[in-house]
Amino acid sequence: MLRVFLFFVCCTLPLVTSCSQGGRVDALTPARISLKKELIILDPGHGGADTGAKVQTVKEKVLALQTAILVKKYLSDKGYPVILTRSRDIALPLQKRTLIANVSKGRVFVSIHFNSCRMGNISGVEIYYYNKGIKWRQDASKRLAQLVLERLIFTTRAISRGVKAGNFHVIRETSMPAILIEGGFLTNQQERLQLKNRKYIEKIAHAIAEAIDIYFH
């Protein structure tokens, strides 16, 4: 019976063929299987004819999608399943964005935007959550917002404009904890130059992904 049991275990172990530094193939190394099941919904703001904020050639809809795609990549690398409400430059009604999130039963919803202001000297990152309705959702949304803000400020050294209560459709009508990120001001010349830099967008995306991972731990 012991031989039969050992044979069964060996035959049912997931296998990985990987070369070690010495060139040896470890054919019986158990594969790393992610046990993470927290579905993340990422919502790149605007799209299509709706460009969002636009200053010179810099468009909010482009930055939002670029950032969301990178966040998805970093979260996928950590083992999380991720859904984008839009993965290309299309117009998407707010109602459809929340429908996608609610039907798919995501664990958190993160809407990604970039800011604008008539006063060009205003800069920094601010994050919104909906502070009404079910108490546990309020608290969870606020906690996620605080974690994301902390990681963003630590990573980018941007000015913190704080966590704020907001009544935006996408964070109000979703059934899971939800936040809306304003990742910087296109109307601030210095911040706009940073946002045009791919490396800076990567920093933003990394920070968001790290904060979401911390949230679930």
C-alpha positions in Angstrom: 0.0 0.0 0.0 2.8 2.4 0.8 4.3 1.9 -2.7 0.9 2.6 -4.3 0.4 5.7 -2.2 3.9 7.1 -3.1 3.3 6.4 -6.8 0.0 8.2 -6.7 1.5 11.3 -4.9 4.4 11.5 -7.4 2.1 11.2 -10.4 -0.3 13.8 -9.2 2.3 16.5 -8.2 2.4 19.5 -10.6 5.7 19.5 -12.4 8.0 22.3 -13.5 11.0 21.7 -15.8 13.4 24.4 -14.8 17.2 24.6 -15.1 19.2 25.4 -12.0 22.4 27.4 -12.1 24.4 24.2 -12.7 22.2 23.4 -15.7 20.4 20.4 -14.0 16.7 20.1 -14.8 14.5 19.8 -11.7 11.7 17.8 -13.3 10.0 17.0 -10.0 9.9 20.5 -8.5 6.3 21.3 -7.4 4.9 24.3 -9.4 4.0 27.4 -7.6 0.2 27.6 -7.8 -1.4 30.9 -6.8 -4.2 30.5 -4.3 -5.2 34.1 -4.6 -8.9 34.4 -5.7 -9.5 38.1 -5.1 -10.8 39.4 -8.4 -9.7 43.1 -9.0 -11.7 45.4 -11.2 -9.6 48.2 -12.7 -11.5 51.1 -14.4 -9.4 53.4 -16.7 -11.4 56.6 -16.7 -12.9 58.2 -19.9 -12.2 56.8 -23.3 -13.3 57.4 -26.9 -14.7 60.8 -27.6 -14.5 61.5 -23.9 -10.8 62.5 -23.5 -11.1 63.7 -19.9 -8.6 66.3 -19.0 -6.4 67.4 -21.9 -3.4 69.8 -21.9 -1.4 70.2 -25.1 -0.9 66.6 -26.4 -1.4 64.9 -23.0 -4.8 63.2 -22.6 -6.2 61.8 -19.4 -7.9 58.9 -21.2 -4.5 57.7 -22.5 -2.7 58.0 -19.2 -5.5 56.2 -17.4 -5.5 53.3 -19.8 -1.7 53.1 -19.8 -1.6 53.1 -16.0 -4.4 50.5 -15.7 -2.8 48.1 -18.1 0.5 48.3 -16.1 -1.4 47.8 -12.8 -3.1 44.7 -14.3 0.3 43.3 -15.3 1.8 43.9 -11.8 -1.2 42.4 -10.1 -1.2 39.4 -12.4 2.4 38.8 -11.6 1.4 38.7 -7.9 -1.3 36.1 -8.8 -4.4 38.2 -8.8 -7.1 37.8 -11.5 -7.9 41.2 -13.0 -10.6 42.7 -15.2 -10.3 46.0 -17.0 -13.6 47.8 -17.7 -12.0 48.9 -20.9 -8.8 47.7 -22.5 -8.8 50.0 -25.5 -9.8 53.6 -26.5 -13.6 53.3 -26.4 -16.3 55.3 -24.8 -17.9 53.3 -21.9 -21.0 54.6 -20.0 -20.6 54.8 -16.2 -23.5 52.4 -15.8 -21.7 49.8 -17.8 -18.5 50.2 -15.8 -20.4 49.5 -12.5 -22.4 46.7 -14.1 -19.1 44.9 -15.1 -17.8 45.2 -11.6 -21.0 44.0 -9.9 -21.8 41.2 -12.3 -18.3 39.8 -12.1 -18.4 40.1 -8.3 -15.0 41.7 -8.0 -13.5 42.1 -4.5 -12.3 45.7 -5.1 -12.9 48.4 -7.7 -10.2 50.9 -8.6 -11.0 53.7 -11.0 -7.9 55.5 -12.4 -8.0 59.2 -13.4 -5.8 62.3 -13.6 -6.7 65.7 -12.5 -7.0 69.3 -13.8 -7.5 72.7 -12.3 -7.8 76.3 -13.5 -4.9 77.2 -11.2 -1.8 75.8 -12.8 0.1 75.7 -9.5 -2.0 73.0 -8.0 -0.5 69.5 -7.9 -0.6 66.2 -6.1 -2.5 63.0 -5.6 -6.0 62.6 -4.1 -8.2 59.5 -3.7 -11.9 59.4 -3.2 -14.2 56.8 -1.6 -18.0 56.8 -1.0 -18.7 57.5 2.6 -22.4 56.5 2.7 -24.4 53.3 2.6 -23.2 50.0 4.1 -20.8 50.6 6.9 -18.3 47.8 6.2 -18.0 49.0 2.6 -17.4 52.5 3.7 -14.6 51.4 6.1 -13.0 49.0 3.6 -13.1 51.6 0.8 -11.5 54.2 3.1 -8.8 51.8 4.2 -8.0 50.9 0.6 -7.8 54.5 -0.3 -5.4 55.3 2.6 -3.2 52.4 1.6 -3.0 53.4 -2.1 -2.4 57.0 -1.2 0.5 56.1 1.2 2.2 53.9 -1.4 1.7 56.5 -4.1 3.2 59.3 -2.1 6.1 57.1 -0.8 6.9 55.9 -4.4 6.4 59.1 -6.4 7.2 61.7 -3.7 4.2 63.6 -5.0 2.2 66.0 -2.8 -0.6 64.3 -0.8 -4.0 65.9 -1.2 -5.5 63.3 1.0 -8.3 60.8 1.1 -11.6 62.4 0.4 -15.3 61.5 0.4 -16.8 61.6 -3.1 -20.2 60.9 -4.7 -18.9 59.7 -8.1 -21.1 57.2 -9.8 -18.5 54.5 -10.2 -17.6 54.4 -6.5 -21.3 54.9 -5.4 -23.0 52.3 -7.4 -20.5 49.5 -7.1 -21.2 46.8 -4.5 -17.7 46.2 -3.4 -15.1 48.5 -1.7 -14.3 51.1 -4.4 -12.0 54.1 -4.8 -11.2 56.7 -7.4 -7.6 57.8 -7.9 -6.6 61.2 -9.2 -2.9 60.5 -10.0 -1.8 64.0 -10.6 -2.6 67.3 -12.4 -2.2 67.7 -16.1 -2.6 71.4 -15.6 0.6 71.6 -13.5 3.6 71.9 -15.8 6.0 70.0 -13.6 3.6 67.2 -12.9 2.5 67.0 -16.5 6.1 66.5 -17.5 6.4 63.7 -15.0 3.2 62.1 -16.2 4.5 62.1 -19.8 7.4 59.9 -18.6 6.8 56.2 -18.9 9.0 55.5 -15.8 6.9 57.7 -13.7 3.7 56.0 -14.8 5.3 52.7 -14.0 6.0 54.0 -10.5 2.3 54.9 -10.1 1.2 51.5 -11.3 3.6 49.7 -9.0 2.4 51.6 -6.0 -1.3 50.9 -6.8 -0.6 47.2 -7.2 1.5 47.0 -4.0 -1.2 48.8 -2.0 -3.9 46.4 -3.3 -1.8 43.5 -2.3 -1.2 44.9 1.2 -5.0 45.5 1.5 -5.7 41.8 1.0 -3.0 40.8 3.6 
